[in-house]
Every structure is written in C-alpha cells, then in structure tokens.
C-alpha cells in the first residue's frame, strides 16, 4: 500500500484527492457517530470539559502525570500534517477542514472512548474499536486503513511544498518540480523528494515493526515540530508583523511553556525510538546548511575573481569588439559583476551580440510576487541591459513567462533571435578556509547532481548554450 501511494503521486494531488477525499469525509463522520453513541450511553464524561479535572490529575499524581504527557500527546498528533500542508493549499482550506470536520469529529470520538472506559474499564485494551458495534468492526478496519492513506497524503503534499520552498530559498539544490494541475499552482510533484521519502518510510516500517514501537518516535517528532513552530512564530509576529515586544513574548511564551512540557516528556522515550526523528532531523539539517553555506562560499569566490560590470562597460569604448545581430542573455547571480559565460564567450569568439541582457533572478522571502513587480529593466549603455526577475518562494520560477513582460519595460525580445548563455559550474573542494573538507565534498556532490538552471527556470532548451567553468571553495 505504501509503495502504491507514492507511485500514484506523479498523477497529481487532485487525482489523489478525488480518490481518497470522500473516504476521509466518511471516516470522520463515522468516528463522530461512534463518539456520539458513546457519550449518549454515559453523558457524565462531559464533565471532562472542566479544566479542574486536568489540574487535579497533575497535582495528585506528581511525576507520573509528567510522564503521561508523552502519551497524551499522541491523542492530537496528525494536526501538524494539516499545517505542514498549508503552503501547498493555503490557509482557508486548512481552517475549513479542521474546524468544520476534523476537530469536532476527533473530540466527539475521544469523549465517546472516555464514556466507554467509565462504563467498562476493561475496554482500555482497545477502546476505539470496542466503541463500535460488533457488526461495524470489519468495515471500520477497512475504513481505518484508507484513512491512514489520507493522513499520509497530507504529509507527502506538505513535503513537496516545503522542499520546493527550500530550493528557492537556496537551502537545497535544484530538483525537478513537475506541475500536476493547470488550475492549481500549488499542486506539484517532486520525483526526487518522493522517492527519498519512500525509502525513509519503508526503513522506519521495517526497523520499528509496529505502530506501537513507532509511537515514541512519532511523539518526539511532533512535539519537537510544535516547539520549533511556536518559537518561529515569535519571529514572524515580532519582526514580520511588527507587533509590540511584550505582546509577542506573552503570546508565544505561554505556548512555548506548554510545548516544552510535552517535548520534555517525549524525550524520556529517546531510547525507545525517539532517537530516530532526531537523527533524521540532524541529517536533513546538515544537508541544508551545507548547501546554503556552500552557495555562499561559491558566490563569494565568484565575486573575488569576477570582473566588475562598470569597468567592463567602460573598456568597451576602447576595445570595441565586433557586434553581431541578435540578443544574448547571460545569467548572473551577482547583478554587479560580469557573468563568467559572457567573458568566456567574448574571449573565445571575439564577438558580442548587439544586445546583451544580464539576467539576475531574485527569490524574495515572501510567498508570491505580483506580476506588476516581477521584472525591472535598467539600460546600461553600449547595448547592455540589466534585467532583474523576482519570484516569491512559492511562485513557479518561469523565466520564459517573465520575459514576456519585458516589452512593457522597453525591452522587446524576439524569441527566435534570443540566446541564453549559461555557466555550468564544477565545484572543486580546496584547503581554503570555509567548511570542513567532508562538507565541501558533500556540497560538490550535490552541485554535480543539481538540476540545470535552464531546466529549473523553464528556459527554452533549444535556445540555451551551456559553458563549463570551475569554482574553487
């Protein structure tokens, strides 16, 4: 079932949603009905809404109540999968699904299980299935299996979205991103992320063997995610939204204390499987920081060895190289330095095109960039233009589409007379100060396997010329 789910991803999230969406609705309605039936048989369970019951449990059981928090956490795990998917679908569908169906159904079912345990304490061995009538047991097992697939789909879709955003924020190498819907730009498929995730999940299934043994790992992962999210929330509302410092500390501090309590309780289960998400997180963190740091070193090296744009333009009045018809577009990570591909082309062919466009792509630190703010064109003289294209970290980086806006800024480009000359850099690890040797080798390996800029930014392959270059870090 797991392999089949991942194999289906290339068909698109809309296809998966059409197949499994109705099943999810049926699942939540079914568990809500079970909960209502249980509550009706013993309504006194509703006294649990009184917070003094929780306070009394904590004060009367001491250390045991702290240890129980790790188990209580599993009662509301799964909610984080919805919010991991927020960048994929947006906040409105998440809110509607959670408050309109998921949360009410879960709350009713847990109250129903509590009512059953009050009536029959022996039902503690499996209160969920014992809450259902005998005739509904097998249909419920089938429905539960299908619902498990649904929960997995939310996490998979969220992984695609987060991976794409990490790529565009320069924390992961470029990967193949496939748009699976002509209507919804958030519906994407990343083959690389898909199969890496499958391998990790299969390894976890084989290694742990059962969901019971996996519970400790899941608790650490979820509580750690909640704590990290709450901490990041402080920076968003303080520095992103500009709220008062005291208000930000009070608002997030309350939830941070709760999250710390849950995480500390979960950490007690590290030896029982909690080590797995921590180890996995350390690996992902190492890969992301290595790529980001490696890119910074590579850009700094290019700046040191590059030719300043102003001095090159000044020299054109003296050198006057031969100009040929057409437009050449050179991509450059640094808008103030000359592209290596341009220098190599000039040195080899001794010519320049009559129009030269120096293209720099900038990924903003906010989700979307309006089309009116997509491009900036600056004439530099001597037939040179600086072209800046801006994308949000959720936008699809489509250079071909963005170039259609250039005519509105006084730079009309004929697709048949425009060539894109790109550099394909080979990273060479050295003894220079920068990163540890093993991290430099890791960065070089990722750079070799990264998707080309032409493919990733949707530049017509028939108009692309790639030139090799070396960067020592």
C-alpha positions as CSV (number, residue, x, y, z in Angstrom):
1,X,0.0,0.0,0.0
2,X,2.8,2.4,0.9
3,X,4.7,1.9,-2.4
4,X,1.4,2.2,-4.3
5,X,0.6,5.5,-2.7
6,X,4.0,7.0,-3.6
7,X,3.7,5.6,-7.1
8,X,0.4,7.4,-7.5
9,X,1.9,10.8,-6.6
10,X,3.1,11.6,-10.1
11,X,-0.6,11.7,-11.2
12,X,-1.1,14.8,-9.1
13,X,-2.7,15.7,-5.8
14,X,-6.0,16.4,-7.5
15,X,-6.2,12.7,-8.6
16,X,-5.3,11.5,-5.1
17,X,-7.8,13.9,-3.6
18,X,-10.6,12.7,-5.9
19,X,-9.9,9.1,-5.0
20,X,-9.4,9.5,-1.2
21,X,-11.2,12.7,-0.3
22,X,-14.7,11.1,0.1
23,X,-13.1,8.3,2.1
24,X,-11.7,10.9,4.6
25,X,-15.1,12.6,5.0
26,X,-16.7,9.2,5.6
27,X,-14.0,8.3,8.2
28,X,-14.5,11.4,10.3
29,X,-18.3,11.2,10.1
30,X,-18.1,7.5,11.2
31,X,-15.8,8.3,14.2
32,X,-18.0,11.2,15.2
33,X,-21.1,9.0,15.1
34,X,-19.2,6.4,17.3
35,X,-18.4,9.2,19.8
36,X,-21.9,10.5,20.0
37,X,-23.2,6.9,20.6
38,X,-20.6,6.5,23.5
39,X,-21.5,9.9,25.0
40,X,-25.2,9.1,24.9
41,X,-24.6,5.9,26.9
42,X,-22.7,7.8,29.7
43,X,-23.1,11.6,29.5
44,X,-21.1,12.2,32.7
45,X,-17.9,12.1,30.5
46,X,-18.7,15.7,29.5
47,X,-17.6,16.8,33.0
48,X,-14.1,16.3,31.5
49,X,-14.6,19.8,29.9
50,X,-14.0,21.2,33.4
51,X,-10.3,22.2,33.4
52,X,-10.1,21.5,37.2
53,X,-10.1,17.8,36.4
54,X,-6.9,18.1,34.5
55,X,-5.4,20.3,37.3
56,X,-6.4,17.8,39.9
57,X,-4.8,14.9,37.9
58,X,-1.5,16.9,37.6
59,X,-1.4,17.8,41.3
60,X,-2.3,14.4,42.6
61,X,0.0,12.2,40.5
62,X,3.2,14.2,40.6
63,X,6.0,12.8,38.3
64,X,3.7,10.2,36.8
65,X,1.5,13.0,35.4
66,X,4.6,14.5,33.6
67,X,5.5,11.1,32.1
68,X,1.9,10.7,30.9
69,X,2.1,13.8,28.8
70,X,4.2,11.9,26.2
71,X,1.3,9.5,25.8
72,X,-1.4,12.2,25.9
73,X,0.4,13.9,23.0
74,X,-0.5,11.1,20.7
75,X,-4.1,11.9,21.1
76,X,-3.8,15.0,18.9
77,X,-1.0,14.1,16.6
78,X,-1.9,14.4,13.0
79,X,-2.9,18.0,13.3
80,X,0.6,19.1,12.4
81,X,0.2,17.3,9.0
82,X,-2.6,19.7,8.1
83,X,-0.4,22.7,8.9
84,X,2.6,21.3,7.1
85,X,0.4,21.3,4.0
86,X,-0.6,25.0,4.4
87,X,1.9,26.2,1.9
88,X,0.6,23.7,-0.6
89,X,-3.1,24.6,-0.5
90,X,-3.4,27.8,1.6
91,X,-4.8,28.6,5.0
92,X,-8.5,28.8,4.1
93,X,-9.0,25.1,3.1
94,X,-7.0,24.1,6.2
95,X,-9.2,26.1,8.5
96,X,-12.4,24.8,6.9
97,X,-11.3,21.2,7.1
98,X,-10.0,21.4,10.7
99,X,-12.8,23.4,12.4
100,X,-15.6,22.2,10.2
101,X,-14.9,18.4,10.3
102,X,-11.7,17.1,11.7
103,X,-11.5,18.6,15.2
104,X,-15.2,18.2,16.1
105,X,-15.1,14.5,14.9
106,X,-11.9,13.8,16.9
107,X,-13.2,15.5,20.1
108,X,-16.5,13.6,19.9
109,X,-14.8,10.3,19.4
110,X,-12.4,10.8,22.3
111,X,-15.3,11.7,24.6
112,X,-17.0,8.6,23.5
113,X,-14.0,6.4,24.3
114,X,-13.8,8.1,27.7
115,X,-17.5,7.3,28.3
116,X,-16.9,3.6,27.4
117,X,-13.9,3.4,29.8
118,X,-16.1,4.8,32.6
119,X,-18.7,2.2,32.0
120,X,-16.2,-0.7,31.3
121,X,-12.6,-0.1,32.5
122,X,-11.6,-3.4,30.8
123,X,-12.1,-1.8,27.4
124,X,-8.8,0.0,27.9
125,X,-7.1,-2.7,25.8
126,X,-8.7,-1.2,22.7
127,X,-11.3,1.5,23.4
128,X,-11.6,2.7,19.8
129,X,-12.7,-0.5,18.2
130,X,-14.7,-1.6,21.2
131,X,-16.7,1.6,20.9
132,X,-18.1,0.4,17.6
133,X,-21.0,-2.1,17.3
134,X,-19.8,-5.7,16.5
135,X,-21.3,-5.6,13.0
136,X,-19.2,-2.5,12.2
137,X,-15.8,-3.9,13.2
138,X,-14.5,-5.2,9.8
139,X,-15.9,-2.2,7.8
140,X,-14.2,0.1,10.3
141,X,-10.9,-1.7,9.9
142,X,-11.0,-1.2,6.2
143,X,-12.0,2.4,6.6
144,X,-9.2,3.0,9.1
145,X,-6.7,1.6,6.6
146,X,-8.0,4.0,3.9
147,X,-7.9,6.9,6.4
148,X,-4.3,6.2,7.2
149,X,-3.5,6.7,3.5
150,X,-5.3,10.1,3.7
151,X,-3.2,11.2,6.6
152,X,-0.1,10.2,4.8
153,X,-1.1,12.2,1.7
154,X,-1.3,15.4,3.6
155,X,2.3,14.9,4.9
156,X,3.6,13.9,1.4
157,X,2.0,17.0,-0.2
158,X,3.4,19.2,2.5
159,X,6.9,17.7,1.9
160,X,6.7,18.7,-1.8
161,X,5.7,22.2,-0.9
162,X,8.4,22.7,1.8
163,X,11.1,21.1,-0.4
164,X,10.3,23.5,-3.3
165,X,10.4,26.5,-0.9
166,X,13.8,25.3,0.5
167,X,15.1,25.1,-3.1
168,X,14.1,28.6,-3.9
169,X,15.5,29.9,-0.6
170,X,18.8,28.3,-1.6
171,X,18.8,25.6,1.1
172,X,18.6,22.6,-1.2
173,X,20.0,22.0,-4.7
174,X,17.6,22.5,-7.7
175,X,15.3,19.5,-8.3
176,X,12.8,18.6,-10.9
177,X,9.5,20.2,-10.0
178,X,6.5,19.0,-12.0
179,X,3.3,21.0,-12.2
180,X,0.4,18.4,-11.9
181,X,-2.5,20.8,-12.4
182,X,-3.2,23.5,-14.9
183,X,-5.6,25.2,-12.4
184,X,-3.9,25.0,-9.1
185,X,-0.2,26.2,-9.0
186,X,0.2,24.6,-5.5
187,X,-0.3,21.1,-7.0
188,X,3.3,19.9,-7.7
189,X,5.3,16.7,-7.7
190,X,9.0,16.3,-6.9
191,X,10.2,12.9,-8.0
192,X,13.4,13.2,-6.0
193,X,11.7,14.1,-2.8
194,X,9.0,11.5,-3.4
195,X,11.4,8.5,-3.6
196,X,13.7,9.7,-0.8
197,X,10.6,10.0,1.5
198,X,9.5,6.5,0.4
199,X,12.9,5.0,1.3
200,X,12.9,6.6,4.7
201,X,9.3,5.5,5.5
202,X,10.0,1.9,4.4
203,X,13.1,1.8,6.5
204,X,11.1,3.1,9.5
205,X,8.4,0.5,8.9
206,X,10.9,-2.4,8.7
207,X,13.0,-1.1,11.6
208,X,10.3,-0.5,14.1
209,X,8.0,-3.3,13.0
210,X,4.8,-2.0,14.6
211,X,2.9,1.2,15.2
212,X,3.2,0.8,19.0
213,X,7.0,0.8,18.8
214,X,6.9,3.8,16.4
215,X,4.7,5.8,18.8
216,X,7.7,7.1,20.8
217,X,9.5,8.3,17.6
218,X,6.3,10.0,16.5
219,X,5.8,11.8,19.8
220,X,9.3,13.3,19.8
221,X,8.9,14.3,16.1
222,X,5.5,16.0,16.7
223,X,6.4,17.7,20.0
224,X,9.7,19.0,18.5
225,X,7.9,20.3,15.5
226,X,5.3,22.1,17.6
227,X,8.0,23.7,19.8
228,X,10.0,24.8,16.7
229,X,6.9,26.3,15.1
230,X,6.0,28.2,18.2
231,X,9.5,29.7,18.5
232,X,9.4,30.7,14.8
233,X,6.0,32.3,15.4
234,X,7.6,34.8,17.8
235,X,10.0,36.0,15.0
236,X,7.1,36.2,12.5
237,X,4.8,38.3,14.7
238,X,7.6,40.4,16.1
239,X,9.8,41.1,13.0
240,X,7.4,40.3,10.2
241,X,4.2,41.8,11.5
242,X,5.9,44.4,13.8
243,X,3.8,43.7,17.0
244,X,4.8,45.0,20.4
245,X,7.7,43.0,22.0
246,X,5.8,42.5,25.3
247,X,2.8,41.2,23.5
248,X,4.9,38.8,21.3
249,X,6.7,37.4,24.4
250,X,3.4,36.9,26.3
251,X,1.6,35.4,23.3
252,X,4.2,32.9,22.3
253,X,5.7,32.4,25.8
254,X,2.5,30.8,27.0
255,X,2.5,28.2,24.2
256,X,6.3,27.7,24.4
257,X,5.9,26.6,28.0
258,X,3.3,24.0,27.0
259,X,5.3,22.8,24.1
260,X,8.4,22.4,26.3
261,X,6.5,20.3,28.8
262,X,5.3,18.0,26.0
263,X,8.7,17.8,24.4
264,X,10.5,17.1,27.7
265,X,8.0,14.3,28.4
266,X,8.6,12.8,24.9
267,X,12.4,13.0,25.3
268,X,12.0,10.3,28.1
269,X,11.3,7.9,25.2
270,X,14.5,8.6,23.2
271,X,15.9,5.1,23.8
272,X,12.6,3.5,22.8
273,X,12.6,5.1,19.3
274,X,12.7,8.8,19.9
275,X,16.3,8.9,18.6
276,X,15.0,8.2,15.0
277,X,13.4,11.6,14.2
278,X,16.3,13.4,16.0
279,X,18.8,11.6,13.8
280,X,16.8,12.2,10.7
281,X,16.4,15.8,11.5
282,X,20.2,16.2,12.1
283,X,20.9,14.7,8.7
284,X,18.4,17.0,6.9
285,X,19.8,20.0,8.8
286,X,23.3,19.1,7.8
287,X,22.4,18.8,4.2
288,X,20.5,22.0,4.1
289,X,23.1,24.1,5.9
290,X,25.9,22.6,3.9
291,X,24.2,23.5,0.6
292,X,23.4,27.1,1.9
293,X,26.9,27.7,3.2
294,X,28.5,26.2,0.1
295,X,26.4,28.5,-2.1
296,X,27.6,31.5,-0.1
297,X,31.2,30.4,-0.5
298,X,30.8,29.9,-4.2
299,X,29.2,33.3,-4.7
300,X,31.9,35.0,-2.6
301,X,34.6,33.2,-4.7
302,X,32.9,34.4,-7.9
303,X,32.9,38.0,-6.6
304,X,36.6,37.8,-5.8
305,X,37.6,36.5,-9.2
306,X,34.9,38.3,-11.2
307,X,35.2,41.4,-13.4
308,X,33.2,44.5,-12.1
309,X,30.5,45.4,-14.6
310,X,31.3,49.1,-14.6
311,X,34.9,48.7,-15.5
312,X,34.0,46.3,-18.3
313,X,31.4,48.7,-19.8
314,X,34.0,51.4,-19.6
315,X,36.5,49.4,-21.6
316,X,34.1,48.8,-24.5
317,X,34.7,52.3,-25.7
318,X,38.3,51.4,-26.3
319,X,38.2,47.7,-27.3
320,X,35.1,47.9,-29.5
321,X,34.6,44.2,-30.1
322,X,32.7,43.0,-33.2
323,X,28.9,43.1,-32.6
324,X,26.6,40.5,-34.2
325,X,22.8,40.6,-34.7
326,X,20.5,39.2,-32.0
327,X,20.2,39.2,-28.2
328,X,22.3,37.2,-25.8
329,X,21.0,36.7,-22.3
330,X,23.6,35.8,-19.6
331,X,22.5,34.7,-16.1
332,X,24.5,36.1,-13.2
333,X,23.9,35.5,-9.5
334,X,25.6,38.8,-8.8
335,X,23.9,41.8,-10.5
336,X,27.1,44.0,-10.2
337,X,29.6,41.6,-11.6
338,X,30.0,40.3,-15.1
339,X,28.9,36.8,-16.0
340,X,31.7,34.3,-16.5
341,X,29.8,32.9,-19.5
342,X,30.0,36.4,-21.1
343,X,33.7,36.7,-20.6
344,X,34.3,33.1,-21.9
345,X,32.2,33.8,-25.0
346,X,34.0,37.0,-25.7
347,X,37.4,35.5,-25.2
348,X,36.6,32.5,-27.4
349,X,34.5,34.0,-30.2
350,X,35.8,37.6,-30.1
351,X,32.3,39.0,-30.6
352,X,29.3,40.4,-28.6
353,X,25.7,40.4,-29.6
354,X,24.2,43.8,-30.5
355,X,22.0,43.5,-27.3
356,X,23.3,41.9,-24.2
357,X,21.0,41.2,-21.3
358,X,22.4,40.5,-17.8
359,X,19.8,38.4,-16.1
360,X,19.6,38.0,-12.3
361,X,16.9,36.0,-10.6
362,X,16.0,37.0,-7.0
363,X,13.8,34.8,-4.8
364,X,12.0,37.0,-2.2
365,X,11.5,35.9,1.4
366,X,7.7,36.2,1.0
367,X,5.4,33.7,-0.9
368,X,4.3,35.5,-4.0
369,X,5.4,38.4,-6.2
370,X,2.7,40.3,-8.2
371,X,3.2,40.4,-12.0
372,X,3.5,44.2,-11.8
373,X,6.6,43.8,-9.6
374,X,8.0,40.8,-11.5
375,X,10.7,42.5,-13.5
376,X,13.0,45.5,-13.6
377,X,14.9,46.6,-16.7
378,X,17.8,49.0,-16.5
379,X,19.7,50.2,-19.7
380,X,23.4,50.3,-19.0
381,X,24.6,51.7,-22.3
382,X,26.6,50.0,-25.2
383,X,23.6,47.8,-25.9
384,X,23.7,46.3,-22.4
385,X,20.7,45.9,-20.1
386,X,20.4,44.7,-16.5
387,X,17.2,42.6,-16.1
388,X,16.1,41.6,-12.6
389,X,13.3,39.0,-12.3
390,X,11.7,38.5,-8.9
391,X,9.8,35.4,-7.6
392,X,8.3,34.5,-4.3
393,X,9.4,31.4,-2.6
394,X,6.2,29.6,-3.6
395,X,6.0,31.0,-7.1
396,X,6.9,28.8,-10.0
397,X,10.2,30.3,-11.4
398,X,9.3,30.6,-15.1
399,X,11.8,32.9,-16.9
400,X,10.1,32.4,-20.3
401,X,6.8,33.7,-19.0
402,X,8.5,36.6,-17.2
403,X,10.4,37.7,-20.3
404,X,7.0,38.4,-22.0
405,X,6.7,41.3,-19.6
406,X,9.9,42.9,-20.8
407,X,8.2,44.7,-23.7
408,X,6.3,46.7,-21.1
409,X,9.6,48.0,-19.8
410,X,11.1,49.0,-23.1
411,X,13.0,45.7,-23.8
412,X,11.2,43.8,-26.6
413,X,12.8,40.3,-27.0
414,X,12.3,38.2,-30.2
415,X,12.3,34.6,-29.0
416,X,13.8,33.5,-32.3
417,X,16.7,36.0,-32.1
418,X,17.4,35.5,-28.4
419,X,20.0,33.0,-27.0
420,X,20.7,32.1,-23.4
421,X,24.3,31.5,-22.5
422,X,24.6,29.8,-19.1
423,X,27.5,28.6,-17.0
424,X,27.6,25.1,-15.7
425,X,29.9,25.3,-12.7
426,X,32.0,22.4,-11.3
427,X,32.8,22.9,-7.7
428,X,36.4,22.0,-6.6
429,X,36.9,21.5,-2.8
430,X,40.2,23.0,-1.6
431,X,42.1,23.6,1.6
432,X,40.8,27.2,1.8
433,X,39.0,28.4,4.9
434,X,35.3,27.8,4.6
435,X,33.8,24.5,5.5
436,X,35.1,21.2,6.8
437,X,36.6,19.0,4.0
438,X,33.8,16.5,4.2
439,X,31.1,19.2,3.9
440,X,32.9,20.7,0.9
441,X,32.9,17.2,-0.8
442,X,29.2,16.8,0.1
443,X,28.4,20.2,-1.4
444,X,30.4,19.4,-4.6
445,X,28.4,16.1,-4.9
446,X,25.1,17.9,-4.5
447,X,26.2,20.6,-7.1
448,X,27.1,17.9,-9.6
449,X,23.6,16.3,-9.3
450,X,21.6,19.5,-9.2
451,X,19.2,20.3,-12.0
452,X,20.5,22.8,-14.5
453,X,19.4,26.4,-14.3
454,X,17.9,26.2,-17.8
455,X,15.6,23.4,-16.8
456,X,14.7,24.7,-13.4
457,X,13.8,28.2,-14.6
458,X,12.0,27.0,-17.7
459,X,14.2,28.5,-20.3
460,X,13.6,27.0,-23.8
461,X,16.2,24.3,-24.2
462,X,16.6,24.9,-27.9
463,X,17.9,28.5,-27.2
464,X,20.3,27.5,-24.4
465,X,24.1,27.3,-24.7
466,X,26.0,26.0,-21.7
467,X,29.6,26.7,-20.9
468,X,31.6,24.9,-18.3
469,X,33.5,26.7,-15.5
470,X,35.2,25.8,-12.3
471,X,34.7,27.3,-8.8
472,X,37.2,26.5,-6.0
473,X,35.8,26.8,-2.5
